[in-house]
Amino acid sequence: MIDLNTKFGRKVKRRLKNEQEIWLTTTGSDSSPQPRPVWFWYDGETFLIYSEPTAHKLAHIANNPNVALNFNTGSADADVVVFLGTAAHDPDAPPAYKHKAYAKKYRQSIIKDLKMTPVQFSAQWSVPLRVTPKKLRGW
């Protein structure tokens, strides 16, 4: 489990609560890193990410479950934050619109930016992924 009680950990905890996107990096079939921004929910132990069923990241994860997650570092006060862990399909996770915390976090973006209802979003991004972080690093 990741320790978020250190000085750095408390900064990370704030970002986990406030950030809308995190970069998920998987390993492609040619062993190259494949980063992409994703929406997420962190429950204190794992990350929940929803994917389209045809996304390449699903094949990448099936071949190599080792992944990295990191935040953007564009602002002057944004620390570098990298989580290293493993990802897997989570068949027990509810659809995105039924996951109360995730649905609350992204409701406005789904409606305004994607021009979808939460149910439509859940039908399109229907594959729940669970990322279990093993290490946290940053500065």
C-alpha positions as a LaTeX table, in Angstrom:
\begin{tabular}{lrrr}
\hline
Residue & $x$ (\AA) & $y$ (\AA) & $z$ (\AA) \\
\hline
Met1 & 0.00 & 0.00 & 0.00 \\
Ile2 & 1.17 & 3.50 & $-0.80$ \\
Asp3 & 1.98 & 5.77 & 2.17 \\
Leu4 & 0.26 & 9.13 & 1.71 \\
Asn5 & 1.08 & 10.37 & 5.21 \\
Thr6 & 4.49 & 11.82 & 4.40 \\
Lys7 & 4.94 & 15.47 & 3.35 \\
Phe8 & 5.09 & 14.38 & $-0.30$ \\
Gly9 & 2.26 & 11.90 & 0.24 \\
Arg10 & $-0.07$ & 14.66 & 1.48 \\
Lys11 & 0.61 & 16.64 & $-1.72$ \\
Val12 & $-0.15$ & 13.53 & $-3.74$ \\
Lys13 & $-3.37$ & 12.97 & $-1.79$ \\
Arg14 & $-4.56$ & 16.48 & $-2.70$ \\
Arg15 & $-3.81$ & 15.86 & $-6.35$ \\
Leu16 & $-5.61$ & 12.52 & $-6.26$ \\
Lys17 & $-8.68$ & 14.35 & $-5.03$ \\
Asn18 & $-8.47$ & 17.35 & $-7.38$ \\
Glu19 & $-6.99$ & 16.12 & $-10.66$ \\
Gln20 & $-9.37$ & 15.16 & $-13.47$ \\
Glu21 & $-6.89$ & 13.18 & $-15.55$ \\
Ile22 & $-3.96$ & 10.94 & $-14.96$ \\
Trp23 & $-1.64$ & 9.47 & $-17.60$ \\
Leu24 & $-1.77$ & 5.68 & $-17.89$ \\
Thr25 & 1.29 & 4.17 & $-19.55$ \\
Thr26 & 1.09 & 0.61 & $-20.80$ \\
Thr27 & 3.60 & $-1.41$ & $-22.83$ \\
Gly28 & 2.85 & $-1.92$ & $-26.52$ \\
Ser29 & 3.40 & $-5.14$ & $-28.44$ \\
Asp30 & 6.76 & $-3.75$ & $-29.61$ \\
Ser31 & 7.74 & $-3.09$ & $-25.96$ \\
Ser32 & 7.38 & 0.68 & $-26.39$ \\
Pro33 & 5.69 & 2.81 & $-23.72$ \\
Gln34 & 2.16 & 3.85 & $-24.67$ \\
Pro35 & 0.96 & 6.80 & $-22.53$ \\
Arg36 & $-2.60$ & 8.14 & $-22.67$ \\
Pro37 & $-4.68$ & 10.43 & $-20.43$ \\
Val38 & $-7.55$ & 8.74 & $-18.61$ \\
Trp39 & $-10.20$ & 9.63 & $-16.08$ \\
Phe40 & $-9.85$ & 7.84 & $-12.75$ \\
Trp41 & $-11.15$ & 7.33 & $-9.26$ \\
Tyr42 & $-8.74$ & 6.56 & $-6.43$ \\
Asp43 & $-10.36$ & 4.78 & $-3.47$ \\
Gly44 & $-7.36$ & 4.99 & $-1.15$ \\
Glu45 & $-5.86$ & 1.72 & $-2.37$ \\
Thr46 & $-6.53$ & 1.29 & $-6.09$ \\
Phe47 & $-7.40$ & 3.30 & $-9.19$ \\
Leu48 & $-10.55$ & 2.63 & $-11.17$ \\
Ile49 & $-10.40$ & 3.52 & $-14.87$ \\
Tyr50 & $-13.05$ & 2.84 & $-17.50$ \\
Ser51 & $-12.04$ & 1.93 & $-21.05$ \\
Glu52 & $-13.67$ & 1.49 & $-24.40$ \\
Pro53 & $-13.71$ & $-2.24$ & $-25.24$ \\
Thr54 & $-11.70$ & $-1.71$ & $-28.45$ \\
Ala55 & $-8.92$ & 0.36 & $-26.83$ \\
His56 & $-5.37$ & $-0.87$ & $-27.42$ \\
Lys57 & $-4.56$ & $-0.46$ & $-23.72$ \\
Leu58 & $-6.66$ & $-3.56$ & $-22.98$ \\
Ala59 & $-4.48$ & $-5.74$ & $-25.22$ \\
His60 & $-1.36$ & $-4.12$ & $-23.78$ \\
Ile61 & $-2.48$ & $-4.91$ & $-20.23$ \\
Ala62 & $-3.44$ & $-8.48$ & $-21.17$ \\
Asn63 & 0.11 & $-8.98$ & $-22.48$ \\
Asn64 & 1.88 & $-7.08$ & $-19.70$ \\
Pro65 & $-0.05$ & $-5.88$ & $-16.63$ \\
Asn66 & 2.78 & $-3.60$ & $-15.43$ \\
Val67 & 1.74 & 0.04 & $-15.82$ \\
Ala68 & 2.66 & 3.53 & $-14.69$ \\
Leu69 & 0.36 & 6.41 & $-13.79$ \\
Asn70 & 1.49 & 10.02 & $-13.60$ \\
Phe71 & 0.00 & 13.49 & $-13.34$ \\
Asn72 & 0.64 & 16.44 & $-15.63$ \\
Thr73 & 3.38 & 18.73 & $-14.31$ \\
Gly74 & 2.65 & 21.89 & $-16.27$ \\
Ser75 & 2.18 & 24.32 & $-13.40$ \\
Ala76 & 5.07 & 25.68 & $-11.34$ \\
Asp77 & 3.83 & 24.08 & $-8.12$ \\
Ala78 & 2.93 & 20.67 & $-9.59$ \\
Asp79 & 5.16 & 17.94 & $-8.21$ \\
Val80 & 6.21 & 15.00 & $-10.34$ \\
Val81 & 4.09 & 12.03 & $-9.23$ \\
Val82 & 4.53 & 8.53 & $-10.65$ \\
Phe83 & 2.73 & 5.41 & $-9.49$ \\
Leu84 & 4.06 & 2.02 & $-10.61$ \\
Gly85 & 1.74 & $-0.94$ & $-10.39$ \\
Thr86 & $-0.33$ & $-3.53$ & $-12.15$ \\
Ala87 & $-3.60$ & $-3.28$ & $-14.05$ \\
Ala88 & $-6.34$ & $-5.83$ & $-14.66$ \\
His89 & $-9.91$ & $-5.98$ & $-15.85$ \\
Asp90 & $-12.27$ & $-5.68$ & $-12.86$ \\
Pro91 & $-15.47$ & $-7.58$ & $-13.68$ \\
Asp92 & $-16.92$ & $-6.74$ & $-10.25$ \\
Ala93 & $-16.81$ & $-2.95$ & $-10.72$ \\
Pro94 & $-20.17$ & $-1.33$ & $-11.45$ \\
Pro95 & $-20.79$ & 0.62 & $-14.67$ \\
Ala96 & $-19.39$ & 4.15 & $-14.45$ \\
Tyr97 & $-22.81$ & 5.77 & $-13.98$ \\
Lys98 & $-23.51$ & 3.49 & $-11.00$ \\
His99 & $-20.17$ & 4.20 & $-9.30$ \\
Lys100 & $-21.34$ & 7.16 & $-7.21$ \\
Ala101 & $-17.98$ & 8.83 & $-6.62$ \\
Tyr102 & $-16.76$ & 8.42 & $-10.21$ \\
Ala103 & $-20.11$ & 9.56 & $-11.62$ \\
Lys104 & $-20.11$ & 12.64 & $-9.39$ \\
Lys105 & $-16.53$ & 13.54 & $-10.31$ \\
Tyr106 & $-17.11$ & 13.34 & $-14.09$ \\
Arg107 & $-20.82$ & 14.09 & $-14.53$ \\
Gln108 & $-20.31$ & 17.64 & $-15.79$ \\
Ser109 & $-17.51$ & 16.62 & $-18.17$ \\
Ile110 & $-19.58$ & 13.76 & $-19.56$ \\
Ile111 & $-22.57$ & 16.01 & $-20.19$ \\
Lys112 & $-20.84$ & 19.23 & $-21.29$ \\
Asp113 & $-17.64$ & 18.03 & $-22.96$ \\
Leu114 & $-18.67$ & 14.66 & $-24.36$ \\
Lys115 & $-22.33$ & 15.63 & $-24.94$ \\
Met116 & $-23.45$ & 12.30 & $-23.52$ \\
Thr117 & $-25.62$ & 11.11 & $-20.69$ \\
Pro118 & $-23.86$ & 9.15 & $-17.93$ \\
Val119 & $-25.62$ & 5.99 & $-19.17$ \\
Gln120 & $-24.34$ & 6.58 & $-22.73$ \\
Phe121 & $-20.84$ & 7.15 & $-21.38$ \\
Ser122 & $-21.03$ & 3.89 & $-19.41$ \\
Ala123 & $-22.11$ & 1.98 & $-22.50$ \\
Gln124 & $-19.16$ & 3.33 & $-24.52$ \\
Trp125 & $-16.52$ & 3.14 & $-21.74$ \\
Ser126 & $-17.76$ & $-0.22$ & $-20.51$ \\
Val127 & $-14.59$ & $-2.01$ & $-19.42$ \\
Pro128 & $-13.51$ & $-1.29$ & $-15.84$ \\
Leu129 & $-9.80$ & $-1.52$ & $-15.13$ \\
Arg130 & $-8.33$ & $-1.70$ & $-11.65$ \\
Val131 & $-4.79$ & $-0.43$ & $-11.16$ \\
Thr132 & $-3.08$ & $-1.48$ & $-7.97$ \\
Pro133 & $-0.13$ & 0.79 & $-7.23$ \\
Lys134 & 2.94 & $-0.87$ & $-5.75$ \\
Lys135 & 5.34 & 2.09 & $-5.64$ \\
Leu136 & 5.09 & 5.86 & $-5.53$ \\
Arg137 & 7.91 & 8.11 & $-6.57$ \\
Gly138 & 8.26 & 11.76 & $-7.32$ \\
Trp139 & 9.77 & 15.04 & $-6.35$ \\
\hline
\end{tabular}
